Amino acid sequence: MTLRLLKNICIGSLLSYPVLGFLQEKPNILLIIADDLGYGDLSCYGGNDIHTPNIDQLFTKGVRFTNFYANSTVSSPTRASLMTGCYPDRVGVPGVIRTQESDNWGYLLPSAITLPDMLKKAGYQTAIIGKWHLGLEAPNVPNERGFDFFHGFLGDMMDDYLSHLRHGINYMRLNKTEIDPQGHATDIFSDWAIDYIREKTKEKESFFLYLAYNAPHFPVQPPEEWLEKVKKREENIDEKRAKNIAFVEHLDYSIGRVIHALHESGQYSNTVIIFSSDNGGHLPSGASNGKLRGGKQDMYEGGIKVPTCMIWEGTIKEQAVSDRLGLMMDFYPTICSIAGLSVTHSIDGINLLPGLLGKSRGEEDNRMVYFMRREGGIYGGLCYYAVRKGSYKLVQNTPYEKFQMFNIVSDPYEELPLDENMEQFRELKYGLSQHIRRSGEIAWQKYEPK
């Protein structure tokens, strides 16, 4: 059977041709992660005061996930899951990695096999441009965790998008060398991504580019011309909301530039593009999570449900929609599958690709999944959790609250708590207890407590 004939076979609602094994070359992979992008802050997700044409177009070019989640309510844990395919507390990152040891709540497990570690086995050139947030020093810096190339920011948030400092410290790096680039961080990261794409066009190896923006994480600092454009368009808009919109629209424009570089270089048709966010939008900063309850730091849907799409021209049909349950950790085995790799070590994520290609359904929807965060400050160093299986979701929004259960299908905005005597409540609570037992064996501090 010829490759041309195979490309014309459709075995599922999303499938255009069957499996990677028939491809003549492995596709490039571009993974774009926004920081704190709200579920209602894309026009394709119902944002009626925001214009995001470039990201919207991505959502029309492949599959749009309507049931996709970050692994945690904040950055570091979700990124740890993305890079390892595991729940964050299973790889030593239950909370936010920070500069001060006394307020640091994670240390990436040295033995964890990262996604770029895996992709290098398949001959990929691996790069991260933008935010890392999984370690500030060796051995947990990108170049020692599987990336051939790092051009970006080691830390958590920038205190200023133009100075790029955090606590007065410069965390900008070119590989391991400290650098001091000039300009808005969103523009800089986009420029570097475009440069990388153009450079790799000259080479034969497939590349994996993890493009991780800091935007629209606070402080909300859109370029002035973008803010003025929003104010002129949206009459009587609140200043805080206007800034957030302008910040996201500037990000959208920048992502459009990167996608244009793929087209210009001839790489677009052979590049899998994935877009998502590390957690929900930060409501005090003017973000919108649409009708979802809560926002960043909450275990309610607004804190963990994220806009997500995947584009693979010629394989995933345009304007496809998937309601399969997915988490950020699932990208690990999914991307490995795209690269032709088998994951033989233990992970928690599952490969979403067979389901997307119409080959299976059930594993995604029937599993029990866990969300957690350990944090200091108002949380007192304690954990708080959510658990979901099928239609039911158990929520503890702070360590000091009782658990509540919702039917997330019939009650997507989590307004009607269910009876805690229900069998599903007990099942989810017990499942969580076993997850806590299992994850308790993993150290998440570099040093013994003093």
TORMI-922743 format. One line per field, with one value per residue (C-alpha): residue in one letter; residue number from 1; x, y, z. Coordinates in nm, 3 decimals. Layout:
BEGIN
code A	... .
pos NUM	... .
xx X	... .
yy Y	... .
zz Z	... .
//
This chain:
BEGIN
code M	T	L	R	L	L	K	N	I	C	I	G	S	L	L	S	Y	P	V	L	G	F	L	Q	E	K	P	N	I	L	L	I	I	A	D	D	L	G	Y	G	D	L	S	C	Y	G	G	N	D	I	H	T	P	N	I	D	Q	L	F	T	K	G	V	R	F	T	N	F	Y	A	N	S	T	V	S	S	P	T	R	A	S	L	M	T	G	C	Y	P	D	R	V	G	V	P	G	V	I	R	T	Q	E	S	D	N	W	G	Y	L	L	P	S	A	I	T	L	P	D	M	L	K	K	A	G	Y	Q	T	A	I	I	G	K	W	H	L	G	L	E	A	P	N	V	P	N	E	R	G	F	D	F	F	H	G	F	L	G	D	M	M	D	D	Y	L	S	H	L	R	H	G	I	N	Y	M	R	L	N	K	T	E	I	D	P	Q	G	H	A	T	D	I	F	S	D	W	A	I	D	Y	I	R	E	K	T	K	E	K	E	S	F	F	L	Y	L	A	Y	N	A	P	H	F	P	V	Q	P	P	E	E	W	L	E	K	V	K	K	R	E	E	N	I	D	E	K	R	A	K	N	I	A	F	V	E	H	L	D	Y	S	I	G	R	V	I	H	A	L	H	E	S	G	Q	Y	S	N	T	V	I	I	F	S	S	D	N	G	G	H	L	P	S	G	A	S	N	G	K	L	R	G	G	K	Q	D	M	Y	E	G	G	I	K	V	P	T	C	M	I	W	E	G	T	I	K	E	Q	A	V	S	D	R	L	G	L	M	M	D	F	Y	P	T	I	C	S	I	A	G	L	S	V	T	H	S	I	D	G	I	N	L	L	P	G	L	L	G	K	S	R	G	E	E	D	N	R	M	V	Y	F	M	R	R	E	G	G	I	Y	G	G	L	C	Y	Y	A	V	R	K	G	S	Y	K	L	V	Q	N	T	P	Y	E	K	F	Q	M	F	N	I	V	S	D	P	Y	E	E	L	P	L	D	E	N	M	E	Q	F	R	E	L	K	Y	G	L	S	Q	H	I	R	R	S	G	E	I	A	W	Q	K	Y	E	P	K .
pos 1	2	3	4	5	6	7	8	9	10	11	12	13	14	15	16	17	18	19	20	21	22	23	24	25	26	27	28	29	30	31	32	33	34	35	36	37	38	39	40	41	42	43	44	45	46	47	48	49	50	51	52	53	54	55	56	57	58	59	60	61	62	63	64	65	66	67	68	69	70	71	72	73	74	75	76	77	78	79	80	81	82	83	84	85	86	87	88	89	90	91	92	93	94	95	96	97	98	99	100	101	102	103	104	105	106	107	108	109	110	111	112	113	114	115	116	117	118	119	120	121	122	123	124	125	126	127	128	129	130	131	132	133	134	135	136	137	138	139	140	141	142	143	144	145	146	147	148	149	150	151	152	153	154	155	156	157	158	159	160	161	162	163	164	165	166	167	168	169	170	171	172	173	174	175	176	177	178	179	180	181	182	183	184	185	186	187	188	189	190	191	192	193	194	195	196	197	198	199	200	201	202	203	204	205	206	207	208	209	210	211	212	213	214	215	216	217	218	219	220	221	222	223	224	225	226	227	228	229	230	231	232	233	234	235	236	237	238	239	240	241	242	243	244	245	246	247	248	249	250	251	252	253	254	255	256	257	258	259	260	261	262	263	264	265	266	267	268	269	270	271	272	273	274	275	276	277	278	279	280	281	282	283	284	285	286	287	288	289	290	291	292	293	294	295	296	297	298	299	300	301	302	303	304	305	306	307	308	309	310	311	312	313	314	315	316	317	318	319	320	321	322	323	324	325	326	327	328	329	330	331	332	333	334	335	336	337	338	339	340	341	342	343	344	345	346	347	348	349	350	351	352	353	354	355	356	357	358	359	360	361	362	363	364	365	366	367	368	369	370	371	372	373	374	375	376	377	378	379	380	381	382	383	384	385	386	387	388	389	390	391	392	393	394	395	396	397	398	399	400	401	402	403	404	405	406	407	408	409	410	411	412	413	414	415	416	417	418	419	420	421	422	423	424	425	426	427	428	429	430	431	432	433	434	435	436	437	438	439	440	441	442	443	444	445	446	447	448	449	450 .
xx 0.000	0.147	0.199	-0.040	-0.313	-0.257	-0.296	-0.644	-0.764	-0.979	-1.019	-1.158	-1.323	-0.987	-0.767	-0.635	-0.361	-0.281	0.052	0.392	0.565	0.461	0.600	0.918	1.060	0.983	0.794	0.929	0.745	0.666	0.519	0.388	0.293	0.141	0.167	-0.162	-0.376	-0.741	-1.000	-1.203	-0.908	-0.919	-1.183	-1.223	-1.319	-1.588	-1.393	-1.605	-1.376	-1.050	-0.907	-0.668	-0.673	-0.343	-0.413	-0.772	-0.641	-0.433	-0.751	-0.913	-0.618	-0.625	-0.801	-0.944	-0.958	-1.265	-1.172	-0.803	-0.631	-0.307	-0.161	-0.171	-0.299	0.045	0.349	0.630	0.421	0.251	0.583	0.732	0.447	0.495	0.865	0.836	0.492	0.428	0.219	0.424	0.449	0.588	0.888	0.961	0.775	0.455	0.474	0.651	1.030	1.161	1.484	1.464	1.511	1.266	0.987	1.088	0.848	1.011	1.328	1.305	1.388	1.740	1.646	1.343	1.375	1.271	1.088	1.397	1.600	1.361	1.347	1.725	1.708	1.502	1.758	1.579	1.756	1.600	1.555	1.374	1.316	1.154	1.059	1.207	1.100	1.223	1.553	1.785	2.117	2.289	2.192	1.836	1.900	1.780	2.116	2.157	1.802	1.805	1.800	2.072	1.988	1.847	1.776	1.555	1.469	1.548	1.317	0.950	0.805	0.976	0.940	0.952	0.914	1.176	1.448	1.381	1.502	1.362	1.452	1.722	1.879	1.936	1.809	1.837	2.065	2.205	2.269	2.463	2.591	2.425	2.297	2.125	1.894	1.706	1.334	1.000	1.033	0.750	0.920	1.259	1.140	0.956	1.264	1.476	1.221	1.215	1.595	1.598	1.344	1.539	1.864	1.719	1.576	1.934	1.986	1.843	1.762	1.409	1.371	1.168	1.116	0.954	0.850	0.742	0.627	0.612	0.308	0.038	0.164	0.160	0.297	0.069	0.287	0.168	0.356	0.189	0.074	-0.113	-0.286	-0.394	-0.538	-0.756	-0.877	-0.980	-1.166	-1.338	-1.522	-1.540	-1.324	-1.172	-0.800	-0.699	-0.899	-0.766	-0.408	-0.472	-0.639	-0.354	-0.101	-0.272	-0.321	0.049	0.125	-0.113	0.065	0.400	0.283	0.159	0.511	0.651	0.394	0.468	0.836	0.738	0.545	0.822	1.085	0.877	0.863	0.495	0.361	0.613	0.566	0.331	0.216	0.073	-0.064	-0.175	-0.141	0.024	-0.286	-0.592	-0.604	-0.517	-0.842	-0.689	-0.483	-0.787	-0.787	-1.106	-1.183	-1.521	-1.803	-1.573	-1.554	-1.232	-0.891	-0.520	-0.440	-0.792	-0.876	-1.204	-1.223	-1.108	-0.776	-0.688	-0.890	-0.688	-0.742	-0.550	-0.508	-0.286	-0.213	-0.062	-0.126	-0.227	-0.287	-0.528	-0.821	-0.888	-1.162	-1.171	-1.298	-1.204	-1.388	-1.146	-1.000	-0.640	-0.374	-0.047	0.147	-0.018	0.183	0.495	0.389	0.190	0.492	0.710	0.462	0.471	0.851	0.826	0.939	0.805	0.804	0.921	0.974	0.696	0.498	0.146	0.046	-0.119	-0.071	-0.359	-0.265	-0.451	-0.770	-0.719	-0.670	-0.987	-0.814	-0.928	-1.150	-1.200	-0.859	-0.865	-1.216	-1.219	-0.902	-0.886	-0.667	-0.523	-0.438	-0.232	-0.024	0.190	0.264	0.373	0.224	-0.149	-0.136	0.105	0.315	0.015	-0.127	-0.466	-0.619	-0.873	-0.959	-1.161	-1.299	-1.558	-1.825	-1.730	-1.478	-1.370	-1.241	-1.055	-0.977	-0.751	-0.595	-0.842	-1.165	-1.383	-1.390	-1.682	-1.792	-1.949	-2.084	-1.864	-2.070	-2.414	-2.272	-1.965	-1.956	-1.941	-2.245	-2.420	-2.216	-2.326	-2.396	-2.070	-2.233	-2.241	-2.032	-1.842	-1.735	-1.587	-1.420	-1.249	-1.143	-0.991	-0.817	-0.660	-0.538	-0.355	-0.200	-0.076	0.076	0.251	0.386	0.504	0.818	0.950	1.172	1.094	1.369	1.736	1.845	1.734	1.520	1.732 .
yy 0.000	0.335	0.635	0.835	0.578	0.558	0.933	0.904	0.645	0.781	0.555	0.810	1.147	1.324	1.100	1.192	0.928	0.657	0.633	0.796	0.484	0.567	0.919	0.986	1.203	1.281	1.605	1.904	1.978	2.330	2.342	2.688	2.748	3.077	3.177	3.235	3.260	3.268	3.034	3.335	3.534	3.407	3.524	3.163	3.068	3.331	3.641	3.920	4.208	4.053	3.991	3.695	3.613	3.426	3.191	3.155	3.038	2.769	2.639	2.606	2.425	2.116	1.972	2.191	2.026	2.116	1.908	1.981	2.068	2.197	1.965	2.233	2.579	2.738	2.727	2.503	2.193	2.202	2.249	1.960	1.740	1.862	1.781	1.440	1.297	1.253	1.414	1.704	1.563	1.240	1.429	1.662	1.975	2.008	2.388	2.693	2.691	3.024	3.209	3.208	2.862	2.938	2.993	2.728	2.438	2.210	2.044	1.853	1.487	1.425	1.079	1.200	1.140	1.458	1.498	1.640	1.347	1.118	1.316	1.323	0.944	0.990	1.227	1.552	1.880	2.010	2.374	2.583	2.951	3.152	3.057	2.748	2.771	2.424	2.519	2.814	2.631	2.310	2.035	2.159	2.397	2.328	2.233	1.966	1.834	1.735	2.060	2.122	2.491	2.736	3.102	3.239	3.295	3.055	3.208	3.229	3.572	3.883	4.188	4.395	4.282	4.532	4.487	4.107	4.094	3.899	4.013	4.224	3.908	3.854	3.507	3.558	3.302	3.190	2.829	2.879	3.230	3.529	3.779	4.117	4.147	4.467	4.494	4.353	3.989	3.874	4.033	3.895	3.537	3.557	3.694	3.414	3.151	3.290	3.289	2.927	2.817	2.988	2.834	2.483	2.516	2.487	2.158	1.811	1.713	1.748	1.990	2.013	2.376	2.447	2.812	2.919	3.278	3.468	3.660	3.722	3.656	3.967	4.234	4.310	4.525	4.553	4.787	5.128	5.126	4.799	4.941	5.254	5.044	4.851	5.167	5.321	5.008	4.919	5.223	5.276	4.969	4.921	5.005	4.672	4.477	4.691	4.615	4.242	4.242	4.441	4.205	3.899	4.063	4.150	3.785	3.676	3.899	3.756	3.397	3.491	3.605	3.268	3.073	3.296	3.203	2.836	2.908	3.127	2.861	2.584	2.402	2.449	2.142	1.923	2.072	1.956	2.263	2.241	2.540	2.557	2.745	2.642	2.729	2.953	3.330	3.550	3.730	4.012	4.107	4.150	3.807	3.628	3.259	3.300	3.142	2.901	2.934	3.069	3.142	3.088	2.923	2.777	2.409	2.515	2.486	2.843	2.762	2.443	2.415	2.561	2.641	2.382	2.275	2.053	2.099	1.831	1.913	1.608	1.395	1.579	1.727	2.098	2.225	1.897	1.899	1.654	1.626	1.361	1.429	1.546	1.681	1.857	1.544	1.362	1.567	1.372	1.027	1.188	1.378	1.071	0.874	1.140	1.106	0.728	0.658	0.409	0.514	0.212	0.378	0.458	0.777	0.893	1.054	0.866	0.889	1.093	1.028	0.697	0.857	1.157	0.924	0.734	0.415	0.404	0.571	0.513	0.529	0.908	0.936	0.649	0.723	0.901	1.211	1.429	1.797	1.931	2.219	2.265	2.623	2.856	3.193	3.170	2.795	2.730	2.476	2.246	2.080	2.125	1.903	1.819	1.475	1.387	1.066	1.071	1.329	1.372	1.612	1.645	1.990	2.131	2.487	2.563	2.330	2.458	2.383	2.076	1.873	1.931	1.717	1.836	1.669	1.861	1.757	1.863	2.143	2.278	2.599	2.412	2.571	2.266	2.063	1.700	1.486	1.373	1.040	0.943	0.645	0.858	1.096	0.808	0.662	0.988	1.055	0.708	0.738	1.064	0.907	0.641	0.902	1.091	0.769	0.701	1.052	1.074	0.878	1.158	1.425	1.779	1.973	1.983	2.023	1.860	2.092	2.297 .
zz 0.000	-0.100	0.125	-0.095	-0.050	0.324	0.352	0.209	0.461	0.744	1.047	1.290	1.321	1.355	1.143	0.803	0.778	1.026	1.200	1.223	1.095	0.739	0.748	0.557	0.835	1.195	1.242	1.427	1.749	1.868	2.219	2.315	2.678	2.795	3.161	3.350	3.037	3.139	2.990	2.880	2.744	2.388	2.145	2.025	2.382	2.406	2.505	2.360	2.452	2.331	1.983	1.944	1.570	1.557	1.847	1.725	1.389	1.560	1.719	1.375	1.219	1.439	1.742	2.014	2.357	2.563	2.867	2.923	3.250	3.392	3.655	3.923	4.006	3.962	3.739	3.868	3.944	3.604	3.425	3.620	3.497	3.142	3.149	3.321	3.243	3.616	3.885	4.026	4.378	4.227	4.086	4.378	4.271	4.477	4.478	4.343	4.309	4.436	4.500	4.881	5.030	5.313	5.060	4.808	4.762	4.511	4.386	4.059	4.117	3.980	3.852	3.654	3.281	3.106	2.777	2.602	2.743	2.558	2.235	2.206	2.180	1.865	1.715	1.794	1.855	2.178	2.275	2.533	2.475	2.753	3.106	3.275	3.644	3.743	3.902	3.939	3.956	3.855	3.817	3.755	3.470	3.115	2.965	3.235	3.201	2.835	2.640	2.383	2.372	2.626	2.557	2.828	3.191	3.475	3.733	3.818	3.742	3.616	3.835	3.517	3.154	3.039	3.302	3.328	3.690	3.984	4.336	4.167	4.020	3.649	3.553	3.177	3.014	2.681	2.773	3.099	3.026	3.193	2.937	2.947	2.645	2.571	2.505	2.617	2.721	2.493	2.192	2.291	2.330	1.997	1.820	1.964	1.858	1.504	1.492	1.609	1.347	1.069	1.187	1.207	0.856	0.731	0.917	0.860	1.219	1.348	1.637	1.956	2.056	2.392	2.370	2.718	2.753	3.082	2.960	3.063	3.420	3.638	3.652	3.359	3.132	2.774	2.541	2.556	2.194	2.254	2.559	2.373	2.092	2.339	2.512	2.181	2.078	2.408	2.542	2.919	2.985	3.329	3.333	3.483	3.229	2.944	3.044	3.060	2.719	2.567	2.725	2.577	2.238	2.226	2.307	2.030	1.780	1.888	1.849	1.504	1.416	1.522	1.320	1.019	1.053	1.026	0.706	0.567	0.631	0.479	0.814	0.898	0.718	0.901	1.248	1.521	1.715	2.066	2.255	2.619	2.949	3.276	3.485	3.487	3.467	3.765	3.842	4.054	3.746	3.524	3.362	3.262	3.301	3.135	3.333	3.516	3.891	4.040	3.891	3.938	4.276	4.295	4.251	4.094	3.715	3.660	3.824	3.636	3.314	3.028	2.658	2.456	2.094	1.881	1.511	1.288	0.926	0.725	1.034	1.264	1.078	1.092	1.324	1.516	1.875	2.150	2.481	2.610	2.952	2.919	3.156	3.092	3.191	2.898	2.650	2.754	2.622	2.340	2.208	2.253	2.043	1.772	1.773	1.739	2.094	2.347	2.711	2.911	3.249	3.494	3.433	3.519	3.190	2.905	2.531	2.387	2.025	1.971	2.096	1.871	1.575	1.647	1.762	2.124	2.377	2.745	2.914	2.920	3.059	3.311	3.504	3.837	3.819	4.094	4.130	4.418	4.547	4.857	4.950	5.229	5.316	5.382	5.311	5.598	5.411	5.368	5.057	4.899	4.634	4.370	4.230	3.924	3.781	3.506	3.582	3.949	4.094	4.457	4.553	4.850	4.756	5.053	5.311	5.569	5.382	5.375	5.056	4.825	4.531	4.207	3.897	3.657	3.352	3.472	3.690	3.501	3.707	4.039	4.198	4.347	4.599	4.620	4.926	5.088	5.173	4.807	4.701	4.451	4.728	4.927	4.618	4.527	4.886	4.917	4.581	4.692	5.016	4.815	4.587	4.894	5.034	4.704	4.654	5.014	4.933	4.708	4.859	4.744	4.922	4.832	5.192	5.513	5.729	5.966 .
//
